[in-house]
Each structure stands twice: as structure tokens, then as C-alpha cells.
Amino acid sequence: MLLDYLFANTGSSDTEPFPYQVISGSGSDWFYDPVGKTMTEIPRGTEIVQISVEPDSKGRVLVRAPFQFLMVPEKEIVDIGFN
């Protein structure tokens, strides 16, 4: 299911790339891992890549963090621009 979504909605030359992003704030917080179906503690300030454009019914978007996918509230994501 997740792979189907990724293949259908990413990797197209027709879409604009997302700028570099981080999870806002300091300290750490818990976010849902849709692959492992568990909550995972992640340090805030972690660089992420946003995968989904539209948030789910809870206001979260799918992101790729180092070594895992997470559902992060859209309001918790800070664009830091392009390198």
C-alpha cells in the first residue's frame, strides 16, 4: 500500500521538488511510523523529505526521515529552503 502510493505520487519530472525541511522545535517527540505501525521517538530538528502533498484526516503528511517513514503534523514542518 505504501509502495503503491510512492510509485503513484513521487518521482515525476512534472512535480515541483520540496525544499529541505526539518521537524520544528527542540527536544524530541513521538510520531507515527506507518510501516512498523508504531509510535517512534524522533529528535526535533531532524531533516525530513515530505512525500505526500495533501494531509490525512488528522492533518499529518507522510515524510521520509533517516531510515524510516513517519506521519508528521503539517504544522510541525519547517521549510529551510534549497541548498
Phi, psi and omega per residue, in radians:
M1 nan -0.853 3.126
L2 -1.136 -0.733 3.116
L3 -1.123 -0.684 3.098
D4 -1.042 -0.759 3.122
Y5 -1.092 -0.794 -3.111
L6 -1.087 -0.781 -3.137
F7 -1.156 -0.577 -3.113
A8 -1.392 -0.452 -2.957
N9 -2.133 0.096 3.139
T10 -2.355 2.898 3.032
G11 1.398 0.191 -3.131
S12 -1.619 2.430 3.082
S13 -1.301 -0.148 3.134
D14 -1.446 -0.264 -3.082
T15 -1.728 2.599 3.092
E16 -1.335 2.444 3.090
P17 -1.264 2.648 3.049
F18 -1.426 2.545 3.031
P19 -1.229 2.907 3.043
Y20 -1.036 2.505 -3.081
Q21 -2.421 2.731 3.038
V22 -2.357 2.815 3.009
I23 -1.420 2.201 -3.016
S24 -1.199 2.756 3.026
G25 1.666 -2.990 3.107
S26 -2.272 2.936 -3.072
G27 1.456 -2.563 3.112
S28 -2.422 2.915 3.136
D29 -2.652 2.938 -3.116
W30 -1.825 2.312 3.128
F31 -2.301 2.658 -3.099
Y32 -1.359 2.280 3.040
D33 -1.725 1.872 -3.069
P34 -1.250 -0.323 3.121
V35 -1.375 -0.900 3.134
G36 -1.449 -0.172 -3.115
K37 0.948 0.783 3.118
T38 -2.397 2.880 2.998
M39 -1.527 2.417 -3.095
T40 -2.222 2.339 3.101
E41 -1.459 2.206 -3.086
I42 -2.267 2.369 3.060
P43 -1.173 2.361 3.028
R44 -1.177 2.624 -3.040
G45 1.629 -0.071 3.097
T46 -1.172 2.323 3.094
E47 -1.284 2.371 -3.112
I48 -2.321 2.894 3.017
V49 -2.174 2.093 3.138
Q50 -1.286 2.276 -3.122
I51 -1.748 -0.893 -3.116
S52 -1.567 2.588 3.129
V53 -1.584 -0.782 -3.102
E54 -1.621 2.343 3.090
P55 -1.260 2.759 3.066
D56 -1.369 -3.000 -3.081
S57 -1.155 -0.296 3.118
K58 -1.751 0.131 3.099
G59 1.414 0.300 -3.122
R60 -1.804 2.612 3.044
V61 -2.053 2.691 3.097
L62 -1.395 2.257 3.104
V63 -2.277 2.783 3.026
R64 -1.869 2.033 3.033
A65 -1.793 2.989 3.108
P66 -0.954 2.076 3.047
F67 1.219 0.201 3.138
Q68 -2.871 2.825 3.005
F69 -1.748 2.560 3.133
L70 -2.447 2.720 2.968
M71 -1.807 2.011 -3.058
V72 -2.112 2.338 3.067
P73 -0.975 2.344 -3.083
E74 -0.980 -0.616 -3.123
K75 -1.229 -0.229 3.139
E76 -1.563 -0.025 -3.066
I77 -1.753 2.281 3.137
V78 -2.042 2.173 3.040
D79 -1.332 2.273 3.100
I80 -1.951 0.098 3.044
G81 1.623 -3.041 3.140
F82 -1.707 2.600 -3.124
N83 -1.455 nan nan
